[in-house]
C-alpha cells in the first residue's frame, strides 16, 4: 500500500502560491464589480461628513477628536467589507470549493486577509486626504501612517478569522460586529492613543508604548489565526 | 478505492449516520439513493473531507480521513447542487484559480481541454453569473475534473436543471465515468441514475439498507428495488 501511495504522489500548490491565488482571485472579482469597496467607501465618507457636521467643532478642538473619528470610521466601514468578503465565499457554495482544495487552510486565511487588508488600505488612502481637507488637519504624518498600517493589520487579522466563523451562521451580518468589537477594543485604544500622540505633537516617546502594543497585538492574533482557522471553518 | 467502516455522524443529539459500512471498487459508478433526510449529503460531505465523522473509519485511495485529508482532497472531484464557482469571474478565471489551488501542470492546455469536454469553449471569457443553471453545472463538472481526480462525488447534480440541461449533463457524466474514474452519486432521479450507475445502494435511517449491481436488475426494476428497500 505504501509503495502505491508513493507512486500516486501528486504535486501540491505550496503555501505561498495558494495564498497568492486566493488574494488574486478576490482582487480580480472586486475589480470587476467593486461592490465591497464602494460600500465601504460610501459608508466611510458619509461617516466623516456626519461627524463633521454633528460635532461642529472649533478648529482648535478638531485635532483632539481626529483619531477617534478616524478609527471609528475605519472600524465600522471595515466590518462592512469583512462581511461582504466572506459572504462572496458563501454564494454558490464557493467556501466549500476553497475548503476542498488540497492546501493548508491557513493559506486560505492569509489569502483572504491580504485582500481584506488591501481593500481597507485603499479605503484609508481615500478617507485620509478627504478628512484632511474637510477638517483642515494635515494627516500626512509618517508616524500616523505607521499607526494606521499597524492598526489595520490587527483589525484584519481578527476580522478575517471571525468572519470565517460568522459566515457559517444565519445571522452573520449581525454576528460579526458583536464578536469583533470586544476583541479589537485593545487595538482600537492603542491605535487612537498612538494616533493622538502624533496628531497633538506630544511626541514620539508617548506613542511608542502604544505602537509596541499594536505590534504585539498583530503578532498574537496572526499566530492564533494560523493555529485555529482550520477548526473555525470546519463544519 | 473507498472503504467506510462503522461510520457514525451526530449533530448534537441527533444521529444522522448509524454505523454505516460502504465499499467501492476502483472504476465503479455507485448511485446512492434514499429519501430526504436519509443522510446522503452528510455522508458525501464526510467523504469529501468537509465534515468530520463522529466515529468510524473512512479511507479513500489508501488515505484515511480526517488525518490525511489533503492527500484525499487532491484525489477527489466534488460536484454538488451548488456550482462552487465565482459569479464575478469568467469561466476561464474560475478554472485558472482552482487549477492553481490544485497545482495542475500545463494549466492553460488543461483548461482548454476541460472547457471543450463540457461544451463551454465559446463562453470561456464570459462571466459565470451570466451563465444559465445548466451551463454553471457543466462548468462545475469541468472544475471538478480539472485536476484529473481518481474519485468523483456528485451530490444531486440534476437539482434545478431543465430537461435539456439534464440531458446534456447525462452526456458529461457518461464521459467522466468512461474515463475510468470511481464515482459516487446521490440523486432522486431514478430514471437517469439507472442509465448511468453500475451499482445502486439505498441509504435509509443512517445505514445502507440494500445494495444491488446493475447485472442483478432488469430494465425498469430500480423503482421496485428502491421502494422495497425502504419498507
Interface residues (C-beta under 8 A of the other chain):
Chain A: X1 X4 X5 X8 X10 X11 X12 X13 X14 X17 X18 X21 X22 X24 X25 X28 X29 X30 X32 X33 X88 X91 X92 X93 X94 X96 X97 X98 X99 X100 X101 X102 X103 X104 X234 X235
Chain B: X45 X48 X49 X50 X51 X52 X61 X62 X63 X70 X71 X73 X74 X75 X76 X78 X80 X82 X83 X84 X85 X86 X87 X88 X89 X93 X97 X98 X100 X101 X102 X103 X105 X127 X136 X143 X147
